[in-house]
Amino acid sequence: AHLPAHMHIVPIYKMSHLIQSSLSDVWIALGLGTGIAFLIVFLFLGRWDGAVATLAVVPLAVAATMLALHALGFGINIMTLGGITAAIGALVDHAIVIVERGIHGLEGDAETRREQALRRIRDILPLMTMATLTSCIIFLPLIFLSGTIGLLFRSMAMAIVIALVTSQIIA
């Protein structure tokens, strides 16, 4: 309405279909990763509760990542979706490590098992935190790139770093 009468807008490149396709791919990867993790944890531990706990961490971490990205002013685009997809393995890994360490081979009454699980998790948490921070540090240089490359990779790197941190916190 604000253009002069002789001017027309002609869309040349429309990204909405590509974004929808990428979002669909992220959900497929999320579902497959979660399902495989559920099966592996169930087969390894032989416990439904451990498998369900693993199953719960992944969607919660993805949701927390998307909320954090939104709060920081990042939208859902190809690069943020790619970052979240790339981080799904780590999301599953955090859940598996905590669940396996916390409940595998517990013995005794409920209070004793609770104390054993908390002690085991307390023992593994510093190591897991260092591993997560190491992974985050690898992506930090991408956040500080300039120019067009910086604009593209900043979103991906932020998505990966936020996904790693949120998944450890939730696990």
PyMOL CGO cylinders between C-alpha atoms (Angstrom):
from pymol import cmd
from pymol.cgo import CYLINDER

trace = [
    CYLINDER, 0.00, 0.00, 0.00, 2.92, 2.37, 0.62, 0.3, 1, 1, 1, 1, 1, 1,
    CYLINDER, 2.92, 2.37, 0.62, 4.72, 1.67, -2.68, 0.3, 1, 1, 1, 1, 1, 1,
    CYLINDER, 4.72, 1.67, -2.68, 4.28, 3.92, -5.73, 0.3, 1, 1, 1, 1, 1, 1,
    CYLINDER, 4.28, 3.92, -5.73, 1.69, 2.60, -8.20, 0.3, 1, 1, 1, 1, 1, 1,
    CYLINDER, 1.69, 2.60, -8.20, 4.28, 1.44, -10.75, 0.3, 1, 1, 1, 1, 1, 1,
    CYLINDER, 4.28, 1.44, -10.75, 6.21, -0.71, -8.21, 0.3, 1, 1, 1, 1, 1, 1,
    CYLINDER, 6.21, -0.71, -8.21, 5.36, -4.29, -7.26, 0.3, 1, 1, 1, 1, 1, 1,
    CYLINDER, 5.36, -4.29, -7.26, 6.93, -6.65, -4.76, 0.3, 1, 1, 1, 1, 1, 1,
    CYLINDER, 6.93, -6.65, -4.76, 7.88, -9.99, -6.26, 0.3, 1, 1, 1, 1, 1, 1,
    CYLINDER, 7.88, -9.99, -6.26, 9.08, -12.67, -3.84, 0.3, 1, 1, 1, 1, 1, 1,
    CYLINDER, 9.08, -12.67, -3.84, 12.22, -14.27, -5.24, 0.3, 1, 1, 1, 1, 1, 1,
    CYLINDER, 12.22, -14.27, -5.24, 13.30, -16.48, -2.38, 0.3, 1, 1, 1, 1, 1, 1,
    CYLINDER, 13.30, -16.48, -2.38, 10.82, -17.72, 0.19, 0.3, 1, 1, 1, 1, 1, 1,
    CYLINDER, 10.82, -17.72, 0.19, 12.34, -19.46, 3.25, 0.3, 1, 1, 1, 1, 1, 1,
    CYLINDER, 12.34, -19.46, 3.25, 9.13, -20.52, 5.01, 0.3, 1, 1, 1, 1, 1, 1,
    CYLINDER, 9.13, -20.52, 5.01, 8.98, -23.94, 3.33, 0.3, 1, 1, 1, 1, 1, 1,
    CYLINDER, 8.98, -23.94, 3.33, 12.63, -24.59, 4.18, 0.3, 1, 1, 1, 1, 1, 1,
    CYLINDER, 12.63, -24.59, 4.18, 12.07, -23.59, 7.82, 0.3, 1, 1, 1, 1, 1, 1,
    CYLINDER, 12.07, -23.59, 7.82, 8.99, -25.83, 8.07, 0.3, 1, 1, 1, 1, 1, 1,
    CYLINDER, 8.99, -25.83, 8.07, 10.96, -28.72, 6.58, 0.3, 1, 1, 1, 1, 1, 1,
    CYLINDER, 10.96, -28.72, 6.58, 13.87, -28.13, 8.98, 0.3, 1, 1, 1, 1, 1, 1,
    CYLINDER, 13.87, -28.13, 8.98, 11.51, -27.93, 11.94, 0.3, 1, 1, 1, 1, 1, 1,
    CYLINDER, 11.51, -27.93, 11.94, 10.01, -31.23, 10.87, 0.3, 1, 1, 1, 1, 1, 1,
    CYLINDER, 10.01, -31.23, 10.87, 13.51, -32.74, 10.66, 0.3, 1, 1, 1, 1, 1, 1,
    CYLINDER, 13.51, -32.74, 10.66, 14.30, -31.50, 14.18, 0.3, 1, 1, 1, 1, 1, 1,
    CYLINDER, 14.30, -31.50, 14.18, 11.19, -33.17, 15.57, 0.3, 1, 1, 1, 1, 1, 1,
    CYLINDER, 11.19, -33.17, 15.57, 12.04, -36.40, 13.75, 0.3, 1, 1, 1, 1, 1, 1,
    CYLINDER, 12.04, -36.40, 13.75, 15.60, -36.32, 15.11, 0.3, 1, 1, 1, 1, 1, 1,
    CYLINDER, 15.60, -36.32, 15.11, 14.26, -35.52, 18.57, 0.3, 1, 1, 1, 1, 1, 1,
    CYLINDER, 14.26, -35.52, 18.57, 11.82, -38.41, 18.43, 0.3, 1, 1, 1, 1, 1, 1,
    CYLINDER, 11.82, -38.41, 18.43, 14.36, -40.89, 17.10, 0.3, 1, 1, 1, 1, 1, 1,
    CYLINDER, 14.36, -40.89, 17.10, 17.04, -39.82, 19.57, 0.3, 1, 1, 1, 1, 1, 1,
    CYLINDER, 17.04, -39.82, 19.57, 14.63, -40.00, 22.47, 0.3, 1, 1, 1, 1, 1, 1,
    CYLINDER, 14.63, -40.00, 22.47, 13.24, -43.37, 21.40, 0.3, 1, 1, 1, 1, 1, 1,
    CYLINDER, 13.24, -43.37, 21.40, 16.69, -44.89, 20.92, 0.3, 1, 1, 1, 1, 1, 1,
    CYLINDER, 16.69, -44.89, 20.92, 17.86, -43.52, 24.27, 0.3, 1, 1, 1, 1, 1, 1,
    CYLINDER, 17.86, -43.52, 24.27, 14.73, -44.90, 25.94, 0.3, 1, 1, 1, 1, 1, 1,
    CYLINDER, 14.73, -44.90, 25.94, 15.36, -48.34, 24.45, 0.3, 1, 1, 1, 1, 1, 1,
    CYLINDER, 15.36, -48.34, 24.45, 19.09, -48.35, 25.31, 0.3, 1, 1, 1, 1, 1, 1,
    CYLINDER, 19.09, -48.35, 25.31, 18.55, -47.22, 28.88, 0.3, 1, 1, 1, 1, 1, 1,
    CYLINDER, 18.55, -47.22, 28.88, 15.74, -49.72, 29.36, 0.3, 1, 1, 1, 1, 1, 1,
    CYLINDER, 15.74, -49.72, 29.36, 17.84, -52.58, 27.95, 0.3, 1, 1, 1, 1, 1, 1,
    CYLINDER, 17.84, -52.58, 27.95, 20.93, -51.53, 29.91, 0.3, 1, 1, 1, 1, 1, 1,
    CYLINDER, 20.93, -51.53, 29.91, 19.25, -50.90, 33.27, 0.3, 1, 1, 1, 1, 1, 1,
    CYLINDER, 19.25, -50.90, 33.27, 16.21, -53.11, 32.84, 0.3, 1, 1, 1, 1, 1, 1,
    CYLINDER, 16.21, -53.11, 32.84, 14.13, -50.42, 34.53, 0.3, 1, 1, 1, 1, 1, 1,
    CYLINDER, 14.13, -50.42, 34.53, 11.21, -48.46, 33.14, 0.3, 1, 1, 1, 1, 1, 1,
    CYLINDER, 11.21, -48.46, 33.14, 11.69, -45.58, 35.59, 0.3, 1, 1, 1, 1, 1, 1,
    CYLINDER, 11.69, -45.58, 35.59, 15.22, -44.91, 34.34, 0.3, 1, 1, 1, 1, 1, 1,
    CYLINDER, 15.22, -44.91, 34.34, 14.09, -45.06, 30.74, 0.3, 1, 1, 1, 1, 1, 1,
    CYLINDER, 14.09, -45.06, 30.74, 11.17, -42.69, 31.40, 0.3, 1, 1, 1, 1, 1, 1,
    CYLINDER, 11.17, -42.69, 31.40, 13.47, -40.24, 33.21, 0.3, 1, 1, 1, 1, 1, 1,
    CYLINDER, 13.47, -40.24, 33.21, 15.75, -40.23, 30.16, 0.3, 1, 1, 1, 1, 1, 1,
    CYLINDER, 15.75, -40.23, 30.16, 12.74, -39.76, 27.93, 0.3, 1, 1, 1, 1, 1, 1,
    CYLINDER, 12.74, -39.76, 27.93, 11.64, -36.70, 29.93, 0.3, 1, 1, 1, 1, 1, 1,
    CYLINDER, 11.64, -36.70, 29.93, 14.99, -34.87, 29.84, 0.3, 1, 1, 1, 1, 1, 1,
    CYLINDER, 14.99, -34.87, 29.84, 15.25, -34.45, 26.07, 0.3, 1, 1, 1, 1, 1, 1,
    CYLINDER, 15.25, -34.45, 26.07, 12.00, -32.57, 25.33, 0.3, 1, 1, 1, 1, 1, 1,
    CYLINDER, 12.00, -32.57, 25.33, 12.40, -30.49, 28.49, 0.3, 1, 1, 1, 1, 1, 1,
    CYLINDER, 12.40, -30.49, 28.49, 15.94, -29.50, 27.46, 0.3, 1, 1, 1, 1, 1, 1,
    CYLINDER, 15.94, -29.50, 27.46, 14.80, -28.62, 23.92, 0.3, 1, 1, 1, 1, 1, 1,
    CYLINDER, 14.80, -28.62, 23.92, 11.95, -26.51, 25.32, 0.3, 1, 1, 1, 1, 1, 1,
    CYLINDER, 11.95, -26.51, 25.32, 14.30, -24.75, 27.76, 0.3, 1, 1, 1, 1, 1, 1,
    CYLINDER, 14.30, -24.75, 27.76, 16.75, -24.13, 24.91, 0.3, 1, 1, 1, 1, 1, 1,
    CYLINDER, 16.75, -24.13, 24.91, 14.05, -22.57, 22.73, 0.3, 1, 1, 1, 1, 1, 1,
    CYLINDER, 14.05, -22.57, 22.73, 12.87, -20.39, 25.62, 0.3, 1, 1, 1, 1, 1, 1,
    CYLINDER, 12.87, -20.39, 25.62, 16.43, -19.23, 26.34, 0.3, 1, 1, 1, 1, 1, 1,
    CYLINDER, 16.43, -19.23, 26.34, 17.06, -18.50, 22.65, 0.3, 1, 1, 1, 1, 1, 1,
    CYLINDER, 17.06, -18.50, 22.65, 13.84, -16.50, 22.48, 0.3, 1, 1, 1, 1, 1, 1,
    CYLINDER, 13.84, -16.50, 22.48, 14.78, -14.56, 25.63, 0.3, 1, 1, 1, 1, 1, 1,
    CYLINDER, 14.78, -14.56, 25.63, 18.14, -13.71, 24.02, 0.3, 1, 1, 1, 1, 1, 1,
    CYLINDER, 18.14, -13.71, 24.02, 16.45, -12.47, 20.86, 0.3, 1, 1, 1, 1, 1, 1,
    CYLINDER, 16.45, -12.47, 20.86, 17.18, -15.42, 18.59, 0.3, 1, 1, 1, 1, 1, 1,
    CYLINDER, 17.18, -15.42, 18.59, 14.42, -16.78, 16.41, 0.3, 1, 1, 1, 1, 1, 1,
    CYLINDER, 14.42, -16.78, 16.41, 13.82, -20.22, 15.04, 0.3, 1, 1, 1, 1, 1, 1,
    CYLINDER, 13.82, -20.22, 15.04, 15.81, -20.44, 11.82, 0.3, 1, 1, 1, 1, 1, 1,
    CYLINDER, 15.81, -20.44, 11.82, 17.85, -23.00, 9.94, 0.3, 1, 1, 1, 1, 1, 1,
    CYLINDER, 17.85, -23.00, 9.94, 20.95, -22.40, 12.04, 0.3, 1, 1, 1, 1, 1, 1,
    CYLINDER, 20.95, -22.40, 12.04, 19.26, -22.56, 15.46, 0.3, 1, 1, 1, 1, 1, 1,
    CYLINDER, 19.26, -22.56, 15.46, 17.36, -25.68, 14.41, 0.3, 1, 1, 1, 1, 1, 1,
    CYLINDER, 17.36, -25.68, 14.41, 20.61, -27.18, 13.13, 0.3, 1, 1, 1, 1, 1, 1,
    CYLINDER, 20.61, -27.18, 13.13, 22.29, -26.38, 16.44, 0.3, 1, 1, 1, 1, 1, 1,
    CYLINDER, 22.29, -26.38, 16.44, 19.51, -27.99, 18.44, 0.3, 1, 1, 1, 1, 1, 1,
    CYLINDER, 19.51, -27.99, 18.44, 19.57, -31.04, 16.17, 0.3, 1, 1, 1, 1, 1, 1,
    CYLINDER, 19.57, -31.04, 16.17, 23.35, -31.32, 16.54, 0.3, 1, 1, 1, 1, 1, 1,
    CYLINDER, 23.35, -31.32, 16.54, 23.03, -31.12, 20.32, 0.3, 1, 1, 1, 1, 1, 1,
    CYLINDER, 23.03, -31.12, 20.32, 20.38, -33.82, 20.67, 0.3, 1, 1, 1, 1, 1, 1,
    CYLINDER, 20.38, -33.82, 20.67, 23.03, -36.51, 21.13, 0.3, 1, 1, 1, 1, 1, 1,
    CYLINDER, 23.03, -36.51, 21.13, 24.48, -34.58, 24.06, 0.3, 1, 1, 1, 1, 1, 1,
    CYLINDER, 24.48, -34.58, 24.06, 21.01, -34.07, 25.54, 0.3, 1, 1, 1, 1, 1, 1,
    CYLINDER, 21.01, -34.07, 25.54, 20.48, -37.81, 25.50, 0.3, 1, 1, 1, 1, 1, 1,
    CYLINDER, 20.48, -37.81, 25.50, 24.00, -38.39, 26.83, 0.3, 1, 1, 1, 1, 1, 1,
    CYLINDER, 24.00, -38.39, 26.83, 23.44, -36.14, 29.85, 0.3, 1, 1, 1, 1, 1, 1,
    CYLINDER, 23.44, -36.14, 29.85, 20.25, -37.98, 30.70, 0.3, 1, 1, 1, 1, 1, 1,
    CYLINDER, 20.25, -37.98, 30.70, 21.84, -41.41, 30.30, 0.3, 1, 1, 1, 1, 1, 1,
    CYLINDER, 21.84, -41.41, 30.30, 24.86, -40.55, 32.45, 0.3, 1, 1, 1, 1, 1, 1,
    CYLINDER, 24.86, -40.55, 32.45, 22.79, -39.17, 35.31, 0.3, 1, 1, 1, 1, 1, 1,
    CYLINDER, 22.79, -39.17, 35.31, 20.17, -41.93, 35.21, 0.3, 1, 1, 1, 1, 1, 1,
    CYLINDER, 20.17, -41.93, 35.21, 22.70, -44.76, 34.93, 0.3, 1, 1, 1, 1, 1, 1,
    CYLINDER, 22.70, -44.76, 34.93, 24.93, -43.33, 37.63, 0.3, 1, 1, 1, 1, 1, 1,
    CYLINDER, 24.93, -43.33, 37.63, 22.02, -42.55, 39.92, 0.3, 1, 1, 1, 1, 1, 1,
    CYLINDER, 22.02, -42.55, 39.92, 19.97, -45.75, 39.88, 0.3, 1, 1, 1, 1, 1, 1,
    CYLINDER, 19.97, -45.75, 39.88, 22.09, -48.63, 38.60, 0.3, 1, 1, 1, 1, 1, 1,
    CYLINDER, 22.09, -48.63, 38.60, 22.75, -51.25, 41.27, 0.3, 1, 1, 1, 1, 1, 1,
    CYLINDER, 22.75, -51.25, 41.27, 21.13, -49.51, 44.23, 0.3, 1, 1, 1, 1, 1, 1,
    CYLINDER, 21.13, -49.51, 44.23, 20.49, -51.68, 47.27, 0.3, 1, 1, 1, 1, 1, 1,
    CYLINDER, 20.49, -51.68, 47.27, 18.76, -51.31, 50.61, 0.3, 1, 1, 1, 1, 1, 1,
    CYLINDER, 18.76, -51.31, 50.61, 15.66, -49.52, 51.79, 0.3, 1, 1, 1, 1, 1, 1,
    CYLINDER, 15.66, -49.52, 51.79, 14.26, -46.38, 50.13, 0.3, 1, 1, 1, 1, 1, 1,
    CYLINDER, 14.26, -46.38, 50.13, 16.26, -43.92, 52.26, 0.3, 1, 1, 1, 1, 1, 1,
    CYLINDER, 16.26, -43.92, 52.26, 19.54, -45.80, 51.72, 0.3, 1, 1, 1, 1, 1, 1,
    CYLINDER, 19.54, -45.80, 51.72, 18.93, -45.96, 47.95, 0.3, 1, 1, 1, 1, 1, 1,
    CYLINDER, 18.93, -45.96, 47.95, 18.17, -42.24, 47.89, 0.3, 1, 1, 1, 1, 1, 1,
    CYLINDER, 18.17, -42.24, 47.89, 21.40, -41.43, 49.73, 0.3, 1, 1, 1, 1, 1, 1,
    CYLINDER, 21.40, -41.43, 49.73, 23.41, -43.72, 47.43, 0.3, 1, 1, 1, 1, 1, 1,
    CYLINDER, 23.41, -43.72, 47.43, 21.90, -42.13, 44.31, 0.3, 1, 1, 1, 1, 1, 1,
    CYLINDER, 21.90, -42.13, 44.31, 22.56, -38.57, 45.51, 0.3, 1, 1, 1, 1, 1, 1,
    CYLINDER, 22.56, -38.57, 45.51, 26.14, -39.44, 46.48, 0.3, 1, 1, 1, 1, 1, 1,
    CYLINDER, 26.14, -39.44, 46.48, 26.79, -41.03, 43.09, 0.3, 1, 1, 1, 1, 1, 1,
    CYLINDER, 26.79, -41.03, 43.09, 25.35, -38.07, 41.22, 0.3, 1, 1, 1, 1, 1, 1,
    CYLINDER, 25.35, -38.07, 41.22, 27.35, -35.67, 43.40, 0.3, 1, 1, 1, 1, 1, 1,
    CYLINDER, 27.35, -35.67, 43.40, 30.49, -37.64, 42.49, 0.3, 1, 1, 1, 1, 1, 1,
    CYLINDER, 30.49, -37.64, 42.49, 29.85, -37.57, 38.72, 0.3, 1, 1, 1, 1, 1, 1,
    CYLINDER, 29.85, -37.57, 38.72, 28.52, -34.00, 38.47, 0.3, 1, 1, 1, 1, 1, 1,
    CYLINDER, 28.52, -34.00, 38.47, 31.90, -32.17, 38.50, 0.3, 1, 1, 1, 1, 1, 1,
    CYLINDER, 31.90, -32.17, 38.50, 33.24, -34.46, 35.76, 0.3, 1, 1, 1, 1, 1, 1,
    CYLINDER, 33.24, -34.46, 35.76, 30.10, -34.08, 33.71, 0.3, 1, 1, 1, 1, 1, 1,
    CYLINDER, 30.10, -34.08, 33.71, 30.19, -30.31, 34.16, 0.3, 1, 1, 1, 1, 1, 1,
    CYLINDER, 30.19, -30.31, 34.16, 33.78, -30.14, 32.93, 0.3, 1, 1, 1, 1, 1, 1,
    CYLINDER, 33.78, -30.14, 32.93, 32.87, -32.23, 29.88, 0.3, 1, 1, 1, 1, 1, 1,
    CYLINDER, 32.87, -32.23, 29.88, 29.91, -29.94, 29.14, 0.3, 1, 1, 1, 1, 1, 1,
    CYLINDER, 29.91, -29.94, 29.14, 32.03, -26.80, 29.55, 0.3, 1, 1, 1, 1, 1, 1,
    CYLINDER, 32.03, -26.80, 29.55, 34.69, -28.26, 27.26, 0.3, 1, 1, 1, 1, 1, 1,
    CYLINDER, 34.69, -28.26, 27.26, 32.06, -28.83, 24.58, 0.3, 1, 1, 1, 1, 1, 1,
    CYLINDER, 32.06, -28.83, 24.58, 30.72, -25.30, 25.08, 0.3, 1, 1, 1, 1, 1, 1,
    CYLINDER, 30.72, -25.30, 25.08, 34.17, -23.72, 24.81, 0.3, 1, 1, 1, 1, 1, 1,
    CYLINDER, 34.17, -23.72, 24.81, 34.63, -25.31, 21.39, 0.3, 1, 1, 1, 1, 1, 1,
    CYLINDER, 34.63, -25.31, 21.39, 31.65, -23.34, 20.06, 0.3, 1, 1, 1, 1, 1, 1,
    CYLINDER, 31.65, -23.34, 20.06, 32.41, -20.00, 21.74, 0.3, 1, 1, 1, 1, 1, 1,
    CYLINDER, 32.41, -20.00, 21.74, 34.64, -18.68, 18.91, 0.3, 1, 1, 1, 1, 1, 1,
    CYLINDER, 34.64, -18.68, 18.91, 31.72, -19.07, 16.50, 0.3, 1, 1, 1, 1, 1, 1,
    CYLINDER, 31.72, -19.07, 16.50, 29.67, -16.69, 18.64, 0.3, 1, 1, 1, 1, 1, 1,
    CYLINDER, 29.67, -16.69, 18.64, 32.22, -13.91, 18.14, 0.3, 1, 1, 1, 1, 1, 1,
    CYLINDER, 32.22, -13.91, 18.14, 32.67, -14.20, 14.36, 0.3, 1, 1, 1, 1, 1, 1,
    CYLINDER, 32.67, -14.20, 14.36, 31.83, -11.07, 12.42, 0.3, 1, 1, 1, 1, 1, 1,
    CYLINDER, 31.83, -11.07, 12.42, 30.17, -10.45, 9.07, 0.3, 1, 1, 1, 1, 1, 1,
    CYLINDER, 30.17, -10.45, 9.07, 27.73, -12.73, 7.31, 0.3, 1, 1, 1, 1, 1, 1,
    CYLINDER, 27.73, -12.73, 7.31, 29.46, -15.87, 8.57, 0.3, 1, 1, 1, 1, 1, 1,
    CYLINDER, 29.46, -15.87, 8.57, 29.15, -14.55, 12.12, 0.3, 1, 1, 1, 1, 1, 1,
    CYLINDER, 29.15, -14.55, 12.12, 25.44, -13.89, 11.68, 0.3, 1, 1, 1, 1, 1, 1,
    CYLINDER, 25.44, -13.89, 11.68, 24.89, -17.43, 10.45, 0.3, 1, 1, 1, 1, 1, 1,
    CYLINDER, 24.89, -17.43, 10.45, 27.04, -19.37, 12.88, 0.3, 1, 1, 1, 1, 1, 1,
    CYLINDER, 27.04, -19.37, 12.88, 26.29, -17.27, 15.97, 0.3, 1, 1, 1, 1, 1, 1,
    CYLINDER, 26.29, -17.27, 15.97, 22.73, -18.65, 16.06, 0.3, 1, 1, 1, 1, 1, 1,
    CYLINDER, 22.73, -18.65, 16.06, 23.92, -22.22, 15.68, 0.3, 1, 1, 1, 1, 1, 1,
    CYLINDER, 23.92, -22.22, 15.68, 26.66, -21.90, 18.30, 0.3, 1, 1, 1, 1, 1, 1,
    CYLINDER, 26.66, -21.90, 18.30, 24.32, -20.23, 20.80, 0.3, 1, 1, 1, 1, 1, 1,
    CYLINDER, 24.32, -20.23, 20.80, 21.73, -22.97, 20.27, 0.3, 1, 1, 1, 1, 1, 1,
    CYLINDER, 21.73, -22.97, 20.27, 24.31, -25.69, 20.88, 0.3, 1, 1, 1, 1, 1, 1,
    CYLINDER, 24.31, -25.69, 20.88, 25.82, -24.02, 23.96, 0.3, 1, 1, 1, 1, 1, 1,
    CYLINDER, 25.82, -24.02, 23.96, 22.42, -23.28, 25.50, 0.3, 1, 1, 1, 1, 1, 1,
    CYLINDER, 22.42, -23.28, 25.50, 21.19, -26.82, 24.73, 0.3, 1, 1, 1, 1, 1, 1,
    CYLINDER, 21.19, -26.82, 24.73, 24.26, -28.34, 26.41, 0.3, 1, 1, 1, 1, 1, 1,
    CYLINDER, 24.26, -28.34, 26.41, 23.91, -26.23, 29.54, 0.3, 1, 1, 1, 1, 1, 1,
    CYLINDER, 23.91, -26.23, 29.54, 20.15, -26.66, 29.88, 0.3, 1, 1, 1, 1, 1, 1,
    CYLINDER, 20.15, -26.66, 29.88, 20.31, -30.40, 29.32, 0.3, 1, 1, 1, 1, 1, 1,
    CYLINDER, 20.31, -30.40, 29.32, 22.85, -30.85, 32.09, 0.3, 1, 1, 1, 1, 1, 1,
    CYLINDER, 22.85, -30.85, 32.09, 20.79, -28.71, 34.47, 0.3, 1, 1, 1, 1, 1, 1,
    CYLINDER, 20.79, -28.71, 34.47, 17.61, -30.63, 33.66, 0.3, 1, 1, 1, 1, 1, 1,
    CYLINDER, 17.61, -30.63, 33.66, 19.34, -34.03, 33.80, 0.3, 1, 1, 1, 1, 1, 1,
]
cmd.load_cgo(trace, "trace")
